[in-house]
Amino acid sequence: MKYKMIGLKIAYYRKLRGYTQGQLAGKIGISTTYLGQIERGNNGKSFSLETLLLIATGLDVDVILLLTGNENI
């Protein structure tokens, strides 16, 4: 899956949960700039699985949902 699609899902669930980028970034310990780059899919490099797990935990969603979009897997 492309990073842009993952980023769009992260932004969707962040907004659904009522978080700003700053709030979510602070909650999981990454910079707001980095989270914004991940959400736009243009951070210039891939992000780690560890970062994706932090984001999923911060959003209270299963990481599989961010990777596939399917909660039933």
HUTA-V283945 format. One record per residue. N is the residue number from 1. RES is the residue in one small letter. OMEGA is omega in whole degrees, 0 to 359 (NA if undefined). D_CENTER is the distance of its C-alpha to the mean C-alpha in whole Angstrom. Layout:
{{N | RES | OMEGA | D_CENTER} {N | RES | OMEGA | D_CENTER}}
This chain:
{{1 | m | 181 | 14} {2 | k | 180 | 13} {3 | y | 181 | 10} {4 | k | 180 | 10} {5 | m | 177 | 10} {6 | i | 179 | 7} {7 | g | 178 | 6} {8 | l | 178 | 8} {9 | k | 178 | 7} {10 | i | 180 | 4} {11 | a | 180 | 7} {12 | y | 182 | 9} {13 | y | 176 | 8} {14 | r | 180 | 8} {15 | k | 178 | 11} {16 | l | 180 | 12} {17 | r | 178 | 12} {18 | g | 179 | 14} {19 | y | 165 | 12} {20 | t | 176 | 12} {21 | q | 180 | 10} {22 | g | 180 | 13} {23 | q | 180 | 13} {24 | l | 180 | 9} {25 | a | 178 | 10} {26 | g | 181 | 13} {27 | k | 185 | 12} {28 | i | 173 | 10} {29 | g | 173 | 13} {30 | i | 181 | 11} {31 | s | 177 | 12} {32 | t | 179 | 12} {33 | t | 181 | 13} {34 | y | 178 | 10} {35 | l | 178 | 7} {36 | g | 178 | 9} {37 | q | 178 | 10} {38 | i | 181 | 7} {39 | e | 179 | 6} {40 | r | 180 | 10} {41 | g | 182 | 10} {42 | n | 181 | 13} {43 | n | 176 | 12} {44 | g | 177 | 16} {45 | k | 178 | 15} {46 | s | 175 | 13} {47 | f | 185 | 10} {48 | s | 174 | 11} {49 | l | 178 | 11} {50 | e | 178 | 11} {51 | t | 179 | 8} {52 | l | 177 | 6} {53 | l | 176 | 9} {54 | l | 180 | 8} {55 | i | 180 | 5} {56 | a | 179 | 6} {57 | t | 179 | 10} {58 | g | 179 | 9} {59 | l | 183 | 8} {60 | d | 174 | 11} {61 | v | 176 | 10} {62 | d | 180 | 11} {63 | v | 178 | 9} {64 | i | 179 | 12} {65 | l | 178 | 11} {66 | l | 182 | 7} {67 | l | 187 | 10} {68 | t | 185 | 13} {69 | g | 183 | 13} {70 | n | 181 | 15} {71 | e | 187 | 16} {72 | n | 181 | 19} {73 | i | NA | 19}}
